[in-house]
Amino acid sequence: MKIGIDARFFGSIGKGLGRYTQKLIENLERIDRKNQYYIFLRKENWDEYRPQGPNFLKVMANIPWYGFQEQLQFPKLLKKFELDLVHFPHFNVPIFYNGKFVVTIHDLILFHYPTRRASALSPFFYFFKKLAHRLVIRIAVKKSEKIFAVSRHTKEDIQKYFGVPAEKIAVTYEAIDLARKTIREPSGKILEKYGIIRPYIMYVGNAYPHKNLERLVLVFREIAKKHPHLQMIFVGKEDYFYKRLKKYVSQNSAKNVVFADYVPDEHLPVVYREALLYVFPSLYEGFGLPPLEAMAENIPVASSNSSCLPEILGDAAVYFDPKAMAEMAETIEKAISDGELRRKLIRKGREQIKKFSWEKMAKETLEAYEKIGLQKK
């Protein structure tokens, strides 16, 4: 089969989507020597991907995400290669593409939290963006040969909103890299770069409204009154949403809150390892990689009990209602002070992360490709 993969999100430029796309391709390279793959990339990530097998070829597709070019130019480019199947790792499938395709749906956040606070656009443009998003995802779900969901929760969401039969949706979990990286630079020196003074609790991720970070700030403000030497560290590249959160911290006189900005992969394991606790207060997730990353670094996790998080984290985390600030505070305090609980969470976390594998995800994806290939054209 000739299989195309829309890898315009590949690598660091695509954040979570980029990691998913990268790990899918890297693991397909390891397990599939038979099918021919065409990997469509942008200029920004062209050099980031180096094919590891003769059956993987790079194709330049310097077409921006989500715009008219994607809808009009990308289908023409795909058609040139006479592909048997295309995998779109995100919902943004060109509505005029008429070939066979599969799509990965990571979450339906805009259906759950359709708020303009999640966008820097004006109300007028946000309204049309929301309509376009819903139209594109509905068409993608309807026309696809197969839908990959990253959790059972996401699968149930897709069934609920689009009436898709269960057999059309395959759950292929994401994963983390289990190999611990050797860090040569002293931990203290690394932490100092980001304004971190131990002890601290941390959050890694973006600052979109559904991440519920404003409540976490208010909760930490109260915790810090009892534990004045404790820091709250936010790790995430500064953007419109983090700037807004910084302003919120200032307006609410929250002390000991540090914004570390972007922390590169070579330093992030240290920032995890030296933390007392990883806190994930999100109102909604499709999967949720950061808590698993924390578990891989032997850090206890306190998490929201919303959406897919109990499914992904199992009994290796302590949970709280993300809208109940008193409960959140109580759970965090217990997780940083109860030694026996901490040891139990660390032990269970090490076992929980073993349940997820990028190679398994790629194998299940490849099985779906091949079943589609066997179907009559």
C-alpha positions, 0 to 999 in steps of 0.5 A, spaced: 500 500 500 501 507 498 500 510 505 500 518 506 501 521 513 500 528 514 506 530 518 505 537 518 505 537 526 511 533 526 516 534 532 516 540 537 512 545 532 506 541 533 507 540 541 502 534 543 500 533 536 507 533 534 509 528 539 504 523 537 505 524 529 513 523 530 512 517 535 507 514 530 512 514 524 518 512 528 515 506 530 512 504 524 519 505 521 521 499 526 515 494 524 513 495 517 518 494 511 512 492 506 508 498 505 510 505 502 510 511 506 509 518 504 511 523 510 508 530 508 512 535 512 512 543 512 519 547 512 519 548 519 520 541 521 523 538 514 530 537 517 527 534 524 525 528 520 530 523 517 527 517 514 530 510 517 528 506 511 527 506 504 520 505 504 519 512 508 519 518 503 519 525 505 514 530 501 514 538 502 507 540 504 509 547 506 501 548 507 499 552 514 494 548 518 487 550 518 486 555 513 484 555 506 490 553 503 489 547 507 482 546 504 484 547 497 492 546 495 493 540 500 488 535 496 491 536 490 498 535 493 495 528 496 492 526 489 499 527 485 501 521 489 495 516 488 495 514 495 491 508 497 490 511 504 492 517 508 492 518 515 490 525 518 493 525 525 488 531 527 481 533 525 483 538 520 482 533 514 481 537 507 473 537 506 475 536 498 479 530 499 476 524 496 481 519 497 481 513 503 483 516 509 483 515 517 483 520 522 485 521 529 481 525 534 485 527 540 479 530 544 472 534 543 474 540 547 470 545 543 464 541 544 465 541 551 468 548 552 466 552 547 468 559 550 471 565 547 476 565 553 480 559 549 481 564 543 485 570 542 480 572 536 475 577 536 468 575 537 466 575 530 472 571 528 471 566 533 464 565 531 466 563 524 472 559 527 468 555 531 463 553 526 468 551 521 471 547 526 465 543 527 463 542 520 470 540 518 470 535 524 463 532 522 465 531 515 472 528 517 468 523 522 463 521 517 468 520 511 473 517 514 474 509 513 477 509 521 477 513 527 483 513 532 481 515 539 486 516 544 482 514 550 475 510 551 473 517 554 474 520 547 471 514 543 465 515 547 465 522 546 465 521 538 459 516 539 455 521 543 456 527 539 456 524 532 452 517 532 458 513 530 458 506 531 463 503 536 466 498 531 468 504 526 473 507 532 479 504 535 482 506 541 490 507 540 493 510 547 498 514 547 505 513 551 511 516 554 518 514 553 520 510 559 528 510 558 530 515 563 535 520 560 542 522 563 543 529 565 550 531 566 549 538 568 548 539 576 540 539 578 541 545 582 544 549 576 538 547 572 533 549 577 536 556 578 536 557 570 528 557 571 527 561 578 526 554 582 528 554 589 526 547 592 521 545 595 515 546 589 509 543 586 509 543 579 504 543 573 507 542 565 502 544 559 499 550 556 494 555 560 488 554 556 482 556 560 479 548 561 486 547 564 483 550 570 489 554 572 486 560 575 483 555 580 489 552 582 493 559 583 487 560 588 488 554 591 496 555 592 495 562 595 491 558 601 496 552 601 502 557 601 499 561 607 501 554 611 507 552 607 510 559 606 517 556 603 513 552 598 513 554 590 508 553 585 512 552 578 508 553 571 512 550 565 509 552 559 511 557 553 509 564 554 503 565 550 497 569 550 494 565 555 500 564 560 500 572 559 493 572 562 495 567 567 501 571 570 496 577 570 491 573 574 496 571 579 498 579 580 491 581 581 490 576 586 496 577 590 499 570 589 506 569 592 511 564 590 508 562 583 514 562 578 513 561 571 519 557 568 516 558 561 519 553 556 523 548 559 527 544 553 527 536 553 534 535 556 532 539 562 525 537 563 526 531 567 530 534 572 524 539 573 520 533 574 524 529 578 526 535 583 518 536 585 514 534 591 508 533 587 505 534 580 498 537 580 493 536 574 487 540 575 484 540 568 477 540 567 477 536 560 483 532 557 483 527 551 489 523 554 493 527 558 501 525 557 504 530 563 502 526 569 505 520 566 511 523 565 511 525 572 510 518 574 516 516 570 520 521 574 518 518 580 513 524 582 507 523 586 501 525 582 494 529 584 489 529 578 482 532 577 477 526 576 474 529 570 474 526 563 479 520 561 484 522 567 482 516 572 482 511 565 489 513 564 492 514 571 488 508 574 490 508 582 497 511 581 494 518 582 490 521 588 484 525 585 480 531 586 473 535 584 477 540 579 471 545 581 472 544 588 477 548 591 477 546 598 478 538 596 483 540 591 487 544 597 486 538 601 488 533 596 495 537 595 496 538 602 496 530 603 500 528 597 506 533 599 505 531 607 503 523 607 510 519 606 506 513 606 501 515 601 507 518 597 511 512 597 505 508 594 503 513 589 510 513 586 510 505 586 504 505 583 506 510 578 512 506 575 507 500 574 502 504 571 506 507 565 508 500 563 501 499 560 502 504 555 507 503 549 508 507 542 510 501 539 503 498 541 499 504 538 503 503 532 502 496 531 494 497 532 494 503 527 498 499 522 493 493 523 487 498 521 491 500 515 492 493 512 484 491 514 482 497 510 487 495 504 484 488 504 477 492 503 475 492 495 476 499 492 
